[in-house]
């Protein structure tokens, strides 16, 4: 008897938290190509005016995009694969990830980060002395 489909493959519109419900071993099987898109998205980020200097990590079936500063990593955005080369986008708000109403290709998501969400992509200003 075949095992049931993992939660993130049971629904047509995948929630942003879908891989939290999957065992870690299933995440690697469901999203095996995710590490291969890191060079692609990193190149797209470097071409953007506000996303230049972003770092990219793969964690739990998501791409974690952000900046690093003297205090350590500063996650900003999380593209999540939805299938068919499309991604959903979430924004980090210090309490967790908030899903945003954006869905599209990596090119489209980086365009959104550089334009619509540019204020969250830029480096934080230095505090006044």
Secondary structure, DSSP 4 states (H G I P E B T S, - for coil): -PPPPPHHHHSSS--TTGGGGS-HHHHHHHTTTGGGGHHHHHHHHHHSTTTTT-EEEEETTEEEEEEEETTEEEEEEEEEEEETTEEEEEEE-SSSEEEEEEEE-HHHHHHHHHTTTHHHHSPPPPPP-
